[in-house]
Amino acid sequence: MTAETAHLFGRGYLEMYRFQDRHFRLRQNYNVPTFAGLSWDNYDNPSSHYLLYRVIGGLVCGMSRLTPTTQQYMLGDLWPDMIDGPTPSAPNIWESSRLGVAAPGALRTRIVQHLLVAKIEWAKLNEVDTFVGVMPPALWRKVFTANGWPTEFLGAPKTLETGETIMAGRAHVSATIERAVRGTTGIRHRVLRTAPRTDL
């Protein structure tokens, strides 16, 4: 979903901002603008694409934001010092950020896996072969590596004022990677919807 296609998805765009308020501002204490139960940051703009996991009724319980590195993006703006070498900026390289899931246990894992497969499907449709982003090292392993998607770190770890340690990383997309992720997760079917469901 994008700003351009939001009208096709009913309340999806609005529910995405509500999810960001619940999950990132209230639960994880992100210091971001908020209004009327909606939250956003500088990278929620017309250049970003969103992968949303929605349940019957339209409630968003998982999301991932994708931003082109040819525009302003979080890693390039806030933490370029975490990258050994030039800051990525190319049409085939996009930043993956705002990965969040609000669900318990095994369901949370399954939603993450669906978002990963959707990310690969989206990359193929949009001629993207690399994602970059920032996460704690343990999350890189739990989200990507554990689901069959190898990653590489782009520089040294950085400790934030909150005490959290993060690392910039890169994940490539290829037919081999897709086979590995689908094999690990067992998700063989197409999960990405480019048109809305009638029950949302």
N, C-alpha and C positions, 0 to 999 in steps of 0.2 A: 504494500500500500504506500502511496505517496500523497503529497498535497494535491497533486493533479488528479489522482484517481480516488481520493477519499470519498467523494460523493457516491461512489458505487458500493460502498461498504457500510451504509447505514450509520450507526453510532460508533463505528470502529475507531475513527480518528479521535473522537471525544473520549471514548473509553480508554484509549491508549494513554492520553494525558492524565486520566484519573488513576490508571494503574501506576504511572510514574510517581504520582503524588503518594499513593499508598505504599508502594514498594520501595522507592528510592528516598523520598523526602522523610516520610514518617517512620518507616522501618529501619532504613540505613542512615538516616540523619544527613542526607545530602543537602548542602546549602545551595538551593536553587529557588528561582522565583515560583510563587504559588498564588493562585487566585481561584476562589470558588471551587476548591477541591481538585484543581488541575495544577500540574507542575511541568516545567520545561527548562531547557537550558539553551545556550547560544547555538547548539548544533541541531536543535529541532527546527529545521528550516526547510524551504522547498527543495533543497538538494538531497535531503536524506530520504531513504526508503525504510520501511518498517515491516518486519516479519512479526505477525501477531498470532498467538495461540488463543483461540476463543472457544468458549463452551456455548451450549444452547442458550439462547437469550442474549448472546452478544458480549457477555462479560469477558474481558481480557484477563487471562491468568498467566501469560508468558509473552515475552517480547524480545526482539533484538533489533537494534538500529544500525543501518548501514549508511555510511557517508563517503562520498568520493574524495580521494586524497588530492584531487585537482582543485577542491574548494577548501575552505577552512575546516579543519577537523581537530578533534581533541588532542590526540597524540602529537600532531605537528605543532599545535599552538601552545600546549601546556607543558609537554615533556620532551621536546626535541633532544635534550641532553641525555635522554635514556637510550638513544639510538647511536650505535657505533657506525658512523658513515653518514651519507646524505639522508635527509628526511624524505620518505617516499612521496612521490607526486607523479601519478601516471593514471591514465584512464582504466587500466586493467587492475589497479590496486585500490581497494576500498577499506575503510576502517570499520570494524565491527565493535560496537559499544552498547551500553545499556542492556546487556543480557540480564534478564530477570525472570524468575518463575515464582509464583505464589501457589504452592501446592505441597502436600505432605509426602514424605518418603519416596516410595516407588513411583508414584504418579509424577512427582517432580522430576525424577530421572527420565521418565518417558517423555515428558514435555520437552526437556532439554534435548533429547535425542531427535525429536521431531523438528525442533528449531534448527539443529545442525543439518539435517537432511534438507530442510527447506532452504538453508543458506547455500548449500551446494547446488540445488536446483536453480535458485535465483542467479547464482554466479554463472552457470552455464547459459542461461537466457540472456544475460547482460554482458557476456564476454569479459568476465572478471576471473582472473586466475590466482589472485592473492588477497588475503585479508590480513590486516594488521590491527593491533589493539593493545590495551593495557589491562592486566589483571594480576592478582596475587599468583605466585608460582603454583600454589596448590590447586587453584581453580583452572589454570591452563591444563594441568594434568587431569583433573577430575572431569572437566567439560570436554576437552578435545582429545587428549592422549588416550584416556580410558575408553573412548568411543571409537577408536581406530583412526583418529586424525592426528598425525604427527605434527608437531610445531617446533619452531626454533626461536630462541630468544635473540633479541636485537642488541642487547647491551647489558649492563650491570643492573642489579636490583636497586630500587630507590625506596627509602622509608619516608612516609608522609608524616605530617604533624600529628595525625591521629594515631601513629604507631604502626599503621598497616604497611606492609611491604608489597610493592608492585613491580612488575617487569613488563617491558614492551616485548611483544612477540609477533610472529608471522606464521600464517597457515596457508599453504598452497592448495589450489583446487585442480584436480585432474581426474581422468577416468579411473586411474588406479586408486586415488583417495576415495572416490565415490564408492567403488566396490568394497574397499576396506570398511568404510563407515556403515554402509548398508549391511555388510556381513556381520559386523560387530553388534549393531543395534537390531538386526532382523527386520528393518523397515525396507520392504521391497517396493512398495507402492509409491505413487506420486503423492506428495503431501502439500505442495505449494499450490494455492488457489489464486488465480489471477482474475477471477470473477467471484462475486459474492454468493454466499449460500442464501437460499430463500428463507431459511428459518432464523436468520440473524437480523 
